[in-house]
Amino acid sequence: DTSGTTGTSRTAPNPALRVGVTPLSPPMVFRQGGELVGMDVDLARGLAERLGRPLKFVEISWEDQMEALINRRTDIIMSSVSITDARRVRVDFSDPYLTIGQMMLIRREDAVKYTLGVPTQIKGAAGVIGGTTGATLVERERPSWKRNTYTSAQQAADALINKRIELFVGDGPLVWYLAAVNEAKGLTVVRAMLTNEQLGWAVRKGDTDLLNAANDYLRTIVADGTYQTIHQRWLPQN
């Protein structure tokens, strides 16, 4: 069992808050030294504490997150989820807690190719992570590009380093993180954002109690400065 339980004891009268995560999106949610860490992880811990409920992280593949929520395997998804009209059909979203955009990770030696923005054609393939808004963006906006799909961000970064792809498209926080940890291996960011998206937490349709509690928690931590402290810890460049 790879899920983790934190907070109050198992004998607590309140049921555990089951948070769906896919720990492949640093700095939002990922594993470091065997532990789940990241901005969403810190926010989940705070929400569970606010609700007075034990916290249980449920690790699920990205493609299965919505189904797991709808089928009551989880209570809320807190895992770098972009709010989209298509997803709103299936789940309810909290108020946005972070504005991001899709960005490109490239080899520093190729930076001159991107001074004017996104090229119409590229020689090799673009790397994406399956089921993400980055994958959808490339498919919709650059249908002529060959796409290589990966299951993890570092897998895509390694492909870029080894010249198996020309670039990687992903969420801004993830791209900045990959550039930082792979700086010595020659990766960098094209600073222009390709989209403007908002992240939110997803709950089941009609779960107004949890939705209202999540929004109240978010308003509270923004007002008292807790949110800014967490944001600065994980996204110092934004």
C-alpha positions in Angstrom: 0.0 0.0 0.0 1.7 3.2 -1.2 -0.9 5.6 0.4 0.1 7.4 3.5 -2.0 8.3 6.6 -1.2 11.3 8.7 -3.0 13.4 11.3 -5.1 12.0 14.2 -5.4 8.4 15.2 -7.4 5.7 13.4 -9.9 5.8 16.2 -10.9 9.4 15.4 -14.6 9.8 14.9 -14.2 11.8 11.7 -13.6 9.8 8.5 -10.2 10.2 6.8 -10.0 12.8 4.0 -9.0 10.7 1.0 -6.9 12.9 -1.3 -6.2 11.7 -4.8 -2.7 12.4 -6.0 -0.4 11.5 -8.9 3.1 12.2 -7.5 4.7 12.9 -10.8 4.4 16.6 -10.9 7.1 18.4 -9.0 7.0 20.9 -7.3 3.2 20.4 -6.9 3.1 16.7 -5.7 6.0 14.3 -5.9 8.1 11.9 -3.9 11.4 13.0 -2.3 13.3 10.5 -0.2 10.2 8.2 -0.2 7.9 10.9 1.2 5.1 12.8 -0.6 6.0 16.5 -0.8 5.0 19.5 -2.7 2.7 22.5 -2.7 -0.5 20.4 -3.1 0.7 18.1 -0.3 1.2 21.0 2.1 -2.2 22.4 1.1 -3.9 19.0 1.6 -2.4 18.6 5.1 -3.7 22.1 6.0 -7.2 21.3 4.7 -7.4 18.0 6.6 -6.3 19.8 9.8 -8.9 22.5 9.2 -11.6 19.8 8.8 -10.4 17.9 11.9 -10.0 14.8 9.8 -7.2 12.3 9.4 -5.5 12.6 6.0 -5.0 9.7 3.6 -3.2 10.2 0.3 -4.4 7.8 -2.3 -1.9 7.5 -5.2 -3.7 7.0 -8.5 -2.5 7.2 -12.1 -3.4 10.5 -13.7 -5.7 8.9 -16.3 -7.8 7.3 -13.4 -8.1 10.3 -11.1 -11.6 11.4 -12.2 -13.0 7.9 -12.2 -11.6 7.3 -8.7 -13.3 10.4 -7.4 -16.6 9.8 -9.1 -16.6 6.2 -7.8 -15.9 7.3 -4.3 -12.4 5.9 -3.9 -11.3 9.4 -3.1 -13.0 12.6 -1.7 -11.0 15.3 -3.5 -8.2 15.6 -6.1 -5.4 17.9 -5.1 -2.8 17.1 -7.7 -2.1 20.1 -10.1 -5.5 19.8 -11.9 -6.2 22.5 -14.5 -9.8 23.7 -14.5 -11.3 23.0 -17.9 -14.9 23.1 -19.3 -14.6 19.4 -20.1 -13.6 18.5 -16.6 -16.4 20.7 -15.1 -18.9 18.4 -16.8 -17.8 15.5 -14.5 -16.6 17.2 -11.3 -17.0 20.4 -9.3 -14.0 22.6 -8.8 -12.9 24.8 -5.9 -12.0 28.4 -6.4 -8.7 28.6 -8.3 -5.6 28.6 -6.1 -2.9 29.0 -8.7 -2.6 30.5 -12.2 -0.2 28.7 -14.5 0.5 28.2 -18.2 1.9 25.6 -20.5 5.6 26.2 -21.2 8.4 24.6 -23.2 11.5 22.9 -21.8 14.3 22.9 -24.3 18.1 22.3 -24.6 20.0 25.5 -23.9 22.0 25.0 -27.1 18.7 25.3 -29.1 17.5 28.5 -27.4 18.0 30.6 -30.5 15.4 28.6 -32.3 12.7 29.9 -29.9 13.5 33.6 -29.7 10.4 34.3 -31.8 8.1 31.9 -29.9 6.7 28.6 -30.8 8.0 27.3 -34.2 5.5 26.0 -36.7 7.5 22.9 -37.4 10.2 21.1 -35.4 12.7 18.5 -36.7 12.0 15.9 -34.0 9.2 15.1 -31.6 7.6 17.0 -28.8 7.4 15.3 -25.5 4.2 15.4 -23.4 2.7 13.5 -20.5 -0.4 11.6 -21.4 -3.8 13.0 -20.4 -2.5 16.4 -19.5 -3.5 19.8 -20.8 0.0 20.0 -22.3 -0.7 17.0 -24.4 -4.1 18.4 -25.5 -2.5 21.7 -26.4 0.1 20.1 -28.7 -2.5 17.9 -30.3 -4.8 20.8 -30.9 -2.4 23.7 -31.8 0.4 21.8 -33.5 -1.2 18.7 -35.1 1.7 18.3 -37.5 4.2 17.7 -34.7 5.1 14.2 -33.9 4.4 13.5 -30.2 6.2 11.2 -27.8 4.1 10.5 -24.7 5.7 9.8 -21.3 4.4 8.7 -17.9 6.8 10.9 -15.9 8.3 14.3 -16.2 11.9 13.2 -15.5 11.5 10.5 -18.2 10.6 13.2 -20.7 13.5 15.4 -19.4 15.9 12.5 -19.9 14.6 12.0 -23.5 15.3 15.7 -24.1 18.8 15.6 -22.7 19.5 12.5 -24.8 18.1 14.2 -27.9 15.3 11.8 -28.4 12.8 14.7 -28.5 13.2 18.4 -29.5 11.2 19.9 -26.6 8.8 19.1 -23.8 5.5 20.9 -23.1 4.1 20.9 -19.6 2.7 22.9 -16.7 4.8 26.0 -15.9 5.7 24.9 -12.4 6.8 21.5 -13.6 8.9 22.9 -16.5 10.6 25.4 -14.2 11.4 22.6 -11.7 12.8 20.3 -14.5 15.0 23.2 -15.8 16.4 23.8 -12.3 17.2 20.2 -11.5 18.6 19.5 -14.9 20.4 22.8 -15.4 23.8 21.2 -15.4 22.6 18.9 -18.1 21.8 21.8 -20.4 18.1 22.2 -20.1 16.3 25.6 -19.9 12.9 27.2 -20.2 11.3 29.2 -23.0 9.8 31.9 -20.8 6.7 32.7 -22.9 3.6 30.9 -21.6 1.6 29.1 -24.3 -1.7 29.2 -22.3 -3.3 30.7 -19.3 -4.8 28.2 -16.9 -6.1 28.0 -13.4 -5.6 25.1 -11.0 -8.3 23.9 -8.7 -9.2 21.1 -6.4 -11.8 18.7 -7.8 -14.7 17.2 -5.7 -17.6 15.0 -6.7 -20.6 16.7 -8.2 -23.0 17.8 -5.5 -20.5 17.5 -2.6 -21.2 21.1 -1.5 -20.1 20.6 2.1 -16.5 19.6 1.1 -16.5 22.2 -1.7 -17.5 25.0 0.6 -15.0 23.9 3.3 -12.2 23.8 0.7 -13.1 27.3 -0.5 -13.3 28.6 3.1 -9.9 27.1 3.9 -8.4 28.7 0.8 -9.8 32.1 1.6 -8.5 31.8 5.2 -4.9 30.9 4.3 -4.7 33.6 1.6 -5.9 36.2 4.2 -3.5 35.1 7.0 -0.4 34.7 4.8 -0.1 30.9 5.1 -0.7 30.5 1.3 2.0 32.9 0.4 4.5 31.0 2.7 3.7 27.7 1.0 3.8 29.3 -2.5 7.2 30.8 -1.8 8.5 27.5 -0.5 7.7 25.6 -3.7 7.5 28.2 -6.4 10.1 30.8 -5.5 10.5 31.9 -9.2 6.8 32.7 -9.8 
